[in-house]
Amino acid sequence: MNRSIFILILFFIGLGSLSGQNVQDTVSLEKPQIKVIARAQQDRILLRWGVDTPLAWRQLNGSGYTIERYTIVRNGTTLAEPEKNVLTKAPLKPEPLEEWMDIIESNDNAAIVAQALYGESFEVTGGSDIESIVSLSEDLQQRFTFTLYTADQDFDVAQKAALGYVDRTAKTNEKYVYRVISNVPKERADIQYGGVFVGISDYQPLPKPLDLAGVFNDSNVILSWNFKIMNKTYNSYNVERSSNGTTFNRINETPYTILGQENGNGGRIFYIDSITNNQNYTYRVQGITPFGEEGPYSDVISGEGKEVLKFVPHLTIKEILDENRVKLTWEFPQEGNKHISGFELNRSNGRGELLEVLIKEIPPTARTVVYDKLAPSNYFTLTAVGKNNNRRSSFPMLVQPVDSIPPVRPVGLGGEVDSLGVVNISWTANKENDLLGYRVYRGNKKSEEFSQITVDPIAPNSFVDTVKVENLNSKVFYKVIAVDRRYNMSKSSDILELKKPDLIPPTSPVFNKYQLKDGKIDLQWAQSSSDDVAKQMIYRKTNDDKEWQLVLDTVEKVETFSDENIEQGNMYSYTILAMDDSGLESLPSPSVSVVVPKTSPDEKVRGFYAQVDKANKAILLSWRFKGDDAAEFEIYKSKVGEKLRLLRVVPADAKRLYDYDLTINTEYQYAIRAIFKDGGVSKTEMKKVKY
């Protein structure tokens, strides 16, 4: 869009936000607003609008709307002067009640809106999704909400309710700005107009709904499709079903919407349909726009429901006959025998996930089975196989031949970490005949709970791991546990402590406080957070010196330093850094600079007085100073007990100052000092006074 068209749109529509082909007016968030959307068809323009407050809606029903059309572009060229055309010769208002009577008997949407517009009272009962968003205690709010919702479902009803309009005079070679304007007098309500920029050339065929899927269950199917991608195009849907794959019938009585469903399902809308089991069904959906247009159908999906076996076996008794055999007993209702073809004994992984089928075709009347190939540890499940091949399985049952003696704990742990972070550890192999393997655990700190890094027990008595060497943990810790075939676990080995290659310098200490006191500079800092710091170093430079001088080099974990080797009139800058036990230095901390002012103990302000001047409602400050080397005076003020702040800087020839910024029954303190021409300062004189 070129610049000239854009400026015209802003002028005629107001400041708005683009949404597809719609520009909605958002001039003021505090005033009622008319919101407009449009849809270009091949030979006409459809308009839909609504106002955003119930009171404004009721006022507009009485005063009506005016629709203006401004021609902005013709034959691809922006017009120098937009051409205005008022499409509504009279204010557009909802049609009178008698005009609704012919259709309300056959159109529920028309009946709802007519009742909302003209009914003495308004109440909707039933369990529909619409009811969940309406507060039955506010009649106007109900009327407003139902009217806007119903107009979204039926464009013919929207036109009768003065919420829709069809421009059949639009030309294919032009583009327009439409404005929907309130006829309510501004002294009653300042309702902001709404607008949209559109032309017939913006017409695009409607898209088909995407990603239709179905989950076929016992006597029902859960359909879902993506509504979020097309929520700017479709606001409701038709759902159609076919039992032969060719002839489809609509199964929703009214357009189906997202209203009332939780908007937390990944942008999907759900529909549940009851079906007959063991019969194939085909489904498709069709989108409906706020202008009543029905889009193309989605891709179809097919499937059939299956009856769920109502009876579930339950393993109850395990009788270990010897180290290789076990007798299992289960419960299963006798009335369920006729519904199954038999049972299957399975081995699972302990979480109920099938690993293998051990015994098939166990008779339906059986309630015990013997298995003779026991492993050291077994998780058994029993599955009832339905005659239509549907299945229900029991919870897992653990069977272990008796063995409660764990392996001895691993010993001889050793290893190293190379410069790339590859860790090689090994230990002395265990001697047990039923040893399954080893579990290896790792920790970043010796005192923390270690994490297992082997998914299953490993057979070798060695392990290769990788760790990050460029992090703040300078060490890594390992321990090993032995596991036998019955999953008895040994005590853990001694902890192996390995030092990583040191590639990361320590973090920097940081100055957090400094002060000039009693002829020395006191520094305070927060130490480096690294745990391998070997020493701390402070450097200093004076004034504009380029070279830093070392003034502190300590291995102590101190956090303060006093520099007494200072002179008046100089500026001293300090920085601090840390060095770790590998000789790596941190970055220097941000420097701090302290100016040591020149002071003259013999020259000071004398005769400093603070007196209440009741006549002028002020405090008069006065002073004396001998000497001609003062450049100016700095005067400070605060309430007693608070920190002094600079009140005024006055020239050297000033001898008094009035302070009018006062609060009754408040005690103030004042301070004064002279600033000399060479940059030095005198001693500070203090005075307190209560106003």
C-alpha positions in Angstrom: 0.0 0.0 0.0 1.6 3.3 -1.0 1.9 6.2 1.4 -0.9 8.4 0.0 -3.5 5.5 0.3 -2.3 4.9 3.9 -2.7 8.5 4.9 -6.3 8.6 3.4 -7.2 5.5 5.3 -6.0 7.0 8.6 -8.0 10.1 7.8 -11.3 8.4 7.0 -11.2 5.5 9.4 -9.2 6.9 12.3 -6.3 5.2 14.1 -7.1 1.5 13.8 -5.5 -1.9 13.8 -5.2 -4.1 10.7 -6.7 -7.6 11.0 -6.7 -9.4 7.6 -8.7 -7.0 5.4 -10.4 -5.3 8.3 -9.4 -2.0 9.9 -11.2 -1.4 13.2 -11.5 2.1 14.7 -9.8 2.4 18.1 -9.7 6.2 18.6 -10.5 6.1 22.3 -10.7 3.2 24.7 -13.0 5.2 27.1 -15.8 6.1 24.6 -18.2 3.6 23.1 -17.1 2.5 19.6 -18.6 0.9 16.6 -16.5 -2.0 15.3 -16.7 -2.9 11.6 -15.7 -5.9 9.5 -16.1 -6.5 5.8 -16.2 -9.3 3.3 -15.6 -8.8 -0.4 -17.6 -11.0 -2.8 -17.3 -11.1 -6.5 -20.0 -8.5 -7.1 -20.7 -6.8 -3.8 -19.3 -5.8 -0.4 -20.8 -7.1 2.8 -20.5 -5.1 6.0 -21.0 -6.2 9.6 -20.7 -4.1 12.8 -21.5 -3.8 16.4 -21.0 -1.4 19.2 -19.0 -2.4 22.3 -21.4 -1.4 25.2 -25.1 -2.4 25.9 -26.2 1.2 26.6 -24.7 2.5 23.3 -26.4 -0.3 21.4 -29.8 0.6 22.9 -29.3 4.3 22.0 -28.3 3.4 18.4 -31.4 1.3 18.0 -33.4 4.4 18.5 -31.3 6.9 16.6 -29.9 4.6 13.9 -26.7 4.5 11.8 -25.4 6.3 8.7 -23.2 4.5 6.3 -20.8 6.6 4.2 -18.6 5.3 1.4 -15.5 7.2 0.2 -13.9 6.1 -3.1 -10.2 6.1 -2.5 -8.7 4.2 -5.5 -10.0 3.9 -9.1 -8.3 1.9 -11.8 -5.2 1.4 -9.5 -4.8 5.2 -9.0 -5.3 7.1 -5.7 -7.8 9.9 -6.2 -6.6 13.4 -5.4 -10.0 14.1 -3.6 -11.9 11.1 -2.2 -15.5 10.9 -3.5 -18.1 10.7 -0.7 -21.4 8.8 -1.1 -24.0 8.4 1.6 -25.4 4.9 1.2 -28.2 5.2 3.7 -30.6 8.0 2.7 -32.4 7.7 6.1 -30.8 6.5 9.4 -30.5 2.7 9.4 -32.5 1.3 12.3 -33.8 -2.2 13.3 -36.9 -3.1 11.3 -40.2 -2.6 13.2 -41.8 -5.5 15.0 -44.4 -6.2 12.4 -41.6 -6.8 9.8 -40.3 -9.7 12.0 -43.6 -11.5 12.4 -43.4 -13.4 9.1 -40.1 -15.1 9.9 -39.9 -15.6 13.7 -42.0 -18.7 13.5 -39.6 -20.4 11.1 -36.3 -18.8 12.2 -35.2 -19.2 15.8 -32.4 -16.6 15.4 -35.0 -14.0 14.2 -37.2 -14.8 17.2 -34.3 -14.3 19.7 -33.3 -10.9 18.2 -37.0 -9.7 17.9 -37.5 -10.6 21.6 -34.3 -8.8 22.5 -35.3 -5.7 20.6 -39.0 -5.5 21.4 -39.9 -7.9 24.2 -41.1 -6.6 27.5 -38.8 -9.0 29.3 -35.9 -11.2 28.0 -35.2 -14.6 29.4 -33.6 -17.6 27.7 -33.7 -21.0 29.4 -32.1 -24.3 28.6 -28.6 -25.8 28.7 -27.1 -24.2 25.6 -23.5 -22.9 25.4 -24.9 -19.4 24.9 -26.4 -19.4 28.4 -23.0 -19.9 30.0 -21.8 -16.4 29.0 -24.9 -14.4 30.0 -25.7 -13.0 33.5 -29.5 -13.6 33.9 -29.6 -10.7 36.4 -29.0 -8.0 33.8 -31.7 -7.7 31.2 -30.0 -5.1 29.0 -26.8 -7.0 29.0 -28.7 -10.2 28.0 -30.4 -8.4 25.1 -27.2 -6.9 23.9 -25.2 -10.2 24.2 -27.7 -12.4 22.5 -28.3 -9.9 19.7 -24.6 -9.6 18.8 -24.1 -13.4 19.1 -27.2 -14.3 17.0 -26.3 -11.7 14.3 -22.9 -13.5 14.0 -24.8 -16.7 13.2 -27.3 -15.3 10.7 -26.5 -12.4 8.3 -30.1 -11.9 7.2 -31.1 -11.4 10.9 -28.1 -9.0 11.3 -29.4 -6.8 8.4 -32.9 -6.7 9.9 -31.3 -5.7 13.3 -29.4 -2.8 11.6 -26.1 -4.6 12.2 -25.3 -5.6 8.6 -25.5 -4.1 5.1 -24.9 -5.2 1.5 -23.4 -2.7 -0.9 -24.4 -3.9 -4.4 -23.2 -0.7 -6.1 -19.5 -1.4 -5.5 -17.4 -1.5 -8.7 -14.6 -4.0 -9.4 -12.1 -1.2 -10.3 -12.5 0.8 -7.1 -11.6 0.5 -3.4 -13.5 2.2 -0.7 -13.4 3.4 2.9 -16.7 2.6 4.6 -17.7 4.5 7.7 -20.5 3.4 10.0 -21.5 6.5 12.0 -23.7 7.0 15.0 -26.8 9.2 14.8 -27.1 9.5 18.5 -26.6 13.2 19.5 -23.2 13.8 21.0 -24.7 15.5 24.0 -26.4 12.2 24.8 -23.5 9.9 24.0 -20.2 10.4 22.1 -20.1 7.1 20.2 -17.0 6.7 17.9 -17.6 5.7 14.3 -16.0 2.6 12.9 -14.5 2.0 9.5 -13.0 -0.5 7.1 -10.9 -0.2 3.8 -11.9 -2.8 1.2 -12.6 -3.4 -2.5 -14.1 -6.1 -4.6 -10.6 -6.9 -5.8 -9.9 -8.1 -2.2 -12.2 -11.1 -2.8 -10.7 -14.4 -2.0 -12.3 -17.9 -2.1 -13.1 -19.2 1.4 -10.6 -21.8 2.7 -11.5 -25.3 3.8 -11.2 -26.2 7.5 -7.9 -27.8 8.4 -6.7 -30.8 10.3 -10.0 -32.7 10.9 -9.3 -35.7 13.2 -11.4 -38.3 15.0 -11.0 -40.6 17.9 -13.5 -43.5 17.6 -14.5 -45.0 20.9 -17.2 -47.3 22.3 -20.5 -45.9 20.7 -19.1 -42.5 20.1 -16.5 -40.5 18.2 -14.7 -37.3 19.3 -14.1 -35.0 16.3 -11.7 -32.1 16.4 -10.3 -29.6 14.0 -8.1 -26.5 14.1 -10.3 -23.4 14.6 -7.5 -21.0 15.7 -5.9 -20.7 12.2 -9.2 -19.5 10.7 -10.9 -17.7 13.6 -10.7 -14.5 11.6 -12.7 -16.2 8.8 -15.2 -18.6 10.4 -17.1 -18.2 13.6 -19.2 -21.4 13.5 -19.3 -24.7 11.6 -21.6 -27.4 10.2 -20.7 -31.0 10.9 -21.8 -33.7 8.4 -21.8 -37.5 8.6 -22.1 -40.3 6.0 -22.7 -44.0 6.6 -21.9 -45.0 3.0 -19.0 -42.5 2.3 -21.0 -40.6 -0.4 -24.3 -39.3 1.0 -23.7 -36.8 3.9 -26.3 -35.4 6.3 -25.8 -32.5 8.7 -25.9 -33.6 12.3 -25.8 -30.2 14.1 -29.2 -28.6 14.5 -27.6 -25.1 14.8 -24.2 -23.8 13.7 -21.6 -25.2 16.0 -19.1 -22.8 17.7 -16.2 -22.7 20.1 -18.4 -20.9 22.6 -18.4 -22.6 26.0 -15.3 -24.8 25.3 -12.0 -24.2 27.1 -9.6 -22.3 24.8 -6.6 -24.4 26.0 -6.6 -27.3 23.6 -4.0 -26.2 21.2 -6.4 -24.1 19.2 -8.8 -27.1 18.5 -12.6 -27.3 18.7 -14.2 -30.6 19.7 -17.5 -32.2 18.8 -18.8 -35.6 20.1 -21.2 -37.8 18.1 -23.0 -40.9 19.2 -22.6 -43.8 16.7 -23.3 -47.5 16.3 -20.4 -49.8 17.0 -18.8 -51.9 14.2 -20.2 -49.6 11.4 -18.0 -47.3 9.4 -18.8 -43.6 9.4 -17.3 -40.7 7.4 -17.2 -37.1 8.6 -16.5 -33.7 7.2 -17.0 -30.1 8.5 -17.8 -26.8 6.8 -17.0 -23.3 8.0 -19.6 -20.5 8.3 -18.5 -16.8 8.2 -20.2 -13.9 10.2 -21.8 -13.0 6.8 -23.6 -16.3 6.5 -21.3 -17.7 3.8 -20.7 -21.5 3.9 -17.1 -22.4 2.9 -15.8 -25.6 1.2 -15.8 -28.9 3.1 -12.8 -30.2 4.9 -11.0 -33.4 4.0 -13.0 -36.4 5.2 -12.1 -38.9 8.0 -13.5 -42.4 8.5 -13.7 -45.0 11.3 -15.9 -47.2 13.4 -16.6 -47.6 17.1 -15.7 -50.7 19.0 -17.3 -52.1 22.1 -15.0 -52.0 25.1 -14.7 -55.3 27.0 -16.5 -54.6 30.3 -14.6 -57.2 32.4 -11.0 -57.0 33.5 -8.8 -59.8 34.9 -7.0 -59.3 38.2 -3.9 -61.2 39.2 -4.3 -62.2 42.9 -2.0 -65.0 44.0 1.6 -65.9 43.0 2.9 -69.3 44.2 6.7 -69.8 43.5 7.1 -73.5 43.0 10.9 -73.4 42.5 13.6 -71.1 41.1 12.1 -71.6 37.6 8.4 -72.0 38.1 5.5 -70.0 39.4 1.8 -70.6 39.6 -0.4 -67.5 39.0 -4.1 -67.2 40.0 -6.5 -64.5 38.9 -10.1 -63.3 39.2 -12.5 -62.8 36.3 -16.3 -62.7 36.5 -17.9 -65.9 35.2 -20.5 -63.9 33.2 -17.6 -62.5 31.2 -16.5 -65.9 29.9 -18.9 -65.8 27.0 -17.5 -62.4 25.8 -13.9 -63.6 25.5 -12.0 -66.1 23.4 -9.4 -66.7 26.1 -6.5 -65.2 28.1 -2.8 -64.4 27.4 0.0 -64.2 29.9 2.5 -61.4 29.2 5.7 -60.0 30.5 5.7 -56.2 31.0 8.3 -53.7 32.0 6.7 -52.9 35.4 4.7 -49.9 34.0 2.2 -52.1 32.3 3.8 -51.8 28.8 3.9 -55.1 27.0 7.3 -56.6 26.3 6.3 -60.1 25.1 3.4 -62.6 25.1 4.5 -65.7 27.1 1.4 -68.0 26.9 -1.4 -67.7 24.4 -4.9 -69.3 24.1 -5.5 -69.9 27.8 -9.2 -71.1 28.0 -11.9 -68.6 29.0 -12.8 -70.8 32.0 -9.2 -71.1 33.4 -8.3 -69.1 36.5 -4.7 -70.4 37.0 -1.6 -71.0 34.9 2.0 -72.3 35.5 5.0 -70.5 33.9 8.3 -72.4 34.0 11.0 -69.9 32.7 11.3 -67.4 35.4 13.9 -64.6 35.1 15.4 -63.2 38.2 12.8 -60.4 38.1 9.4 -60.7 36.3 6.5 -58.4 35.8 3.5 -60.4 34.7 0.2 -59.1 33.2 -2.9 -61.1 32.2 -4.9 -60.0 29.2 -8.6 -61.0 28.5 -9.0 -61.2 24.7 -12.5 -60.3 23.5 -14.3 -62.1 20.7 -14.1 -59.0 18.6 -10.3 -58.8 19.5 -10.7 -56.0 22.0 -8.5 -56.5 25.1 -8.4 -55.6 28.8 -5.2 -56.3 30.8 -4.6 -56.6 34.5 -2.2 -54.5 36.6 1.4 -55.9 36.6 2.4 -58.4 39.3 6.1 -58.7 40.3 7.5 -62.2 40.8 11.0 -62.7 42.0 12.5 -66.0 43.2 13.9 -65.6 46.7 17.2 -63.8 46.7 17.7 -60.9 49.1 21.5 -60.8 49.3 22.9 -57.8 47.4 26.3 -57.7 45.7 29.3 -56.2 47.6 29.9 -52.5 47.0 32.3 -51.6 44.2 35.8 -50.6 45.2 38.9 -49.1 43.5 37.2 -46.2 41.8 39.6 -44.0 39.8 39.5 -41.7 36.8 40.4 -38.4 35.1 38.9 -35.6 33.1 40.7 -34.5 29.9 40.8 -30.9 28.5 37.7 -31.6 26.4 35.6 -32.7 29.3 35.7 -36.4 28.6 35.7 -38.4 31.8 37.1 -42.0 32.0 36.4 -43.9 35.3 36.9 -47.5 36.2 36.7 -49.8 39.3 37.5 -53.3 40.4 35.1 -55.8 38.9 32.7 -57.6 41.3 32.9 -61.5 41.6 29.2 -62.4 42.0 27.8 -65.0 39.5 24.4 -63.3 39.3 25.7 -59.8 38.8 23.6 -57.9 36.3 25.7 -54.8 36.1 26.4 -51.4 37.6 24.6 -48.1 38.0 26.8 -44.9 37.8 25.8 -41.7 39.6 27.1 -38.2 39.2 27.0 -35.0 41.3 28.3 -31.4 40.9 28.7 -31.1 44.6 29.8 -33.7 47.1 27.0 -32.9 49.5 24.1 -32.9 47.0 21.9 -35.8 45.9 23.6 -37.6 43.0 21.8 -38.2 39.7 21.8 -41.6 38.0 23.4 -41.3 34.5 23.1 -44.9 33.3 19.6 -45.7 32.1 20.0 -49.5 32.7 22.7 -51.3 34.6 25.9 -51.5 32.5 28.1 -54.7 32.3 31.7 -53.2 32.0 33.5 -52.1 35.1 34.3 -48.8 33.4 32.3 -45.8 32.1 32.9 -42.8 29.8 31.1 -39.6 30.6 31.3 -36.0 29.3 31.0 -32.9 31.4 31.1 -29.2 30.7 34.5 -27.7 31.6 33.4 -24.1 31.0 31.1 -23.7 34.0 31.5 -22.5 37.5 31.8 -26.0 39.1 35.5 -26.9 39.3 35.0 -30.5 40.3 32.7 -33.4 39.5 31.9 -36.4 41.7 31.0 -40.0 41.0 29.8 -43.1 42.8 28.9 -46.6 41.6 26.3 -49.2 42.8 26.3 -52.9 41.8 23.0 -54.6 40.8 22.3 -58.4 40.6 19.8 -60.1 38.4 17.1 -59.9 41.0 17.7 -56.1 41.2 19.2 -56.3 44.7 21.5 -53.2 44.9 24.8 -53.0 46.8 25.8 -50.1 49.0 27.4 -47.2 47.0 31.1 -47.0 46.5 33.2 -44.3 48.0 32.8 -41.0 46.3 35.3 -40.3 43.5 36.3 -36.6 43.3 37.8 -35.4 40.0 39.0 -31.9 39.2 38.0 -30.4 35.9 40.5 -28.6 33.7 40.3 -24.9 34.8 39.4 -22.8 31.7 37.1 -20.3 33.3 38.5 -17.3 35.4 36.8 -16.5 38.6 34.0 -14.0 38.8 35.0 -10.5 39.7 34.7 -9.0 43.2 32.6 -5.8 43.2 32.9 -2.6 45.3 29.7 -1.9 47.2 30.8 0.9 49.5 33.5 3.5 49.9 34.0 6.6 52.0 36.5 9.3 52.9 36.9 9.6 56.6 39.6 10.7 59.0 42.2 11.3 56.3 41.9 7.9 54.7 39.7 6.1 52.0 37.8 3.1 53.3 36.8 0.5 50.6 34.4 -2.4 51.0 33.5 -5.1 48.4 31.6 -8.3 47.8 34.0 -11.2 47.2 34.1 -13.3 44.1 31.4 -16.1 44.1 33.9 -18.6 42.7 35.0 -21.2 45.2 38.6 -21.6 43.9 39.8 -18.0 44.5 43.4 -18.0 45.7 43.9 -14.3 46.3 42.5 -10.8 45.8 44.3 -7.8 44.4 43.4 -4.0 44.5 45.0 -1.6 42.1 45.0 2.3 42.4 45.9 5.2 40.1 46.1 8.9 40.9 44.3 11.6 38.9 45.0 11.0 35.2 47.8 8.5 35.6 47.7 5.7 33.0 49.5 3.1 35.1 47.7 1.2 37.9 49.7 0.5 41.1 49.1 -2.6 43.2 48.1 -1.5 46.8 46.7 -4.8 48.1 47.7 -8.4 47.4 46.2 -10.8 49.9 45.3 -14.5 50.2 42.9 -13.7 53.0 39.2 -13.6 52.4 38.9 -10.0 53.5 36.2 -7.6 52.3 37.6 -4.2 53.5 40.7 -2.1 52.9 41.8 1.3 54.2 44.1 3.4 52.0 46.0 5.9 54.2 48.6 7.0 51.7 46.5 9.9 50.2 46.9 13.6 49.7 44.4 16.5 49.6 43.3 17.7 46.2 43.9 14.4 44.4 41.4 11.9 42.8 42.1 8.2 43.5 40.6 5.4 41.3 40.4 1.8 42.5 39.7 -1.5 40.9 39.8 -5.1 42.3 40.2 -8.5 40.8 40.5 -12.1 41.9 42.9 -14.9 40.9 42.0 -18.6 41.2 44.3 -21.5 42.2 45.1 -22.1 38.5 46.5 -18.6 38.0 43.4 -17.3 36.1 42.5 -13.7 36.8 39.0 -12.3 36.8 38.0 -9.2 34.9 38.7 -6.0 36.8 35.7 -4.8 38.7 34.2 -1.4 37.6 36.4 1.2 39.1 35.4 3.7 41.8 36.9 7.2 42.1 37.2 9.3 45.3 38.2 12.9 45.3 40.1 14.1 48.4 39.1 17.8 48.8 41.5 20.4 50.0 40.5 21.7 53.4 41.9 24.5 55.4 41.4 24.1 59.2 42.1 27.8 59.8 39.6 29.2 57.3 36.0 28.6 58.1 32.7 30.4 58.0 32.2 32.3 61.2 29.1 33.7 62.9 26.7 31.3 61.2 23.2 31.9 62.5 19.8 30.5 61.8 16.8 32.6 63.1 13.1 32.4 62.6 11.6 35.5 60.9 8.0 35.3 61.8 7.1 38.4 59.8 8.3 36.9 56.6 7.3 33.3 57.5 10.9 32.2 56.9 14.2 31.2 58.4 17.0 33.8 58.0 20.5 32.4 57.5 23.5 34.7 58.0 27.2 34.3 58.2 30.6 36.0 58.2 33.8 35.0 56.3 37.2 36.6 56.5 39.5 36.3 53.5 39.2 37.0 49.7 40.0 33.5 48.4 36.4 32.1 48.6 34.7 31.5 45.2 31.2 30.6 46.6 29.3 29.2 49.5 27.4 25.8 49.6 24.4 25.8 52.0 22.8 22.5 53.0 19.4 21.7 54.7 17.5 18.8 56.1 15.0 17.9 58.9 16.8 16.9 62.0 17.7 13.2 61.8 17.6 13.1 58.0 20.5 13.4 55.5 21.6 16.9 54.5 20.9 18.0 50.9 22.2 20.9 49.0 19.9 23.9 49.4 21.6 26.7 47.5 25.0 27.8 46.1 25.5 31.5 46.6 28.3 33.9 45.4 31.3 34.8 47.6 29.9 38.3 48.5 26.6 36.9 49.8 26.1 37.1 53.6 22.5 36.0 54.1 19.8 33.8 52.7 16.0 33.4 53.4 14.4 29.9 53.4 10.7 30.0 52.8 10.1 26.2 52.2 9.1 25.3 55.7 6.6 23.3 57.8 5.3 24.5 61.1 6.6 22.7 64.3 9.5 21.1 62.4 13.1 21.2 63.5 15.6 21.9 60.7 19.4 21.7 60.5 21.5 23.8 58.2 25.2 23.6 57.2 27.5 25.9 55.3 31.0 25.7 53.9 33.2 27.9 51.6 34.4 26.7 48.2 37.8 28.2 47.5 39.1 29.4 44.1 41.7 26.6 44.0 39.0 23.9 44.5 39.5 23.5 48.2 36.8 23.6 50.8 36.5 24.9 54.3 35.3 23.1 57.4 31.5 22.7 57.6 29.6 24.8 60.1 26.2 23.4 61.4 23.2 25.1 63.0 19.8 23.8 64.2 16.5 25.8 64.5 12.9 24.9 65.2 10.2 26.6 63.1 
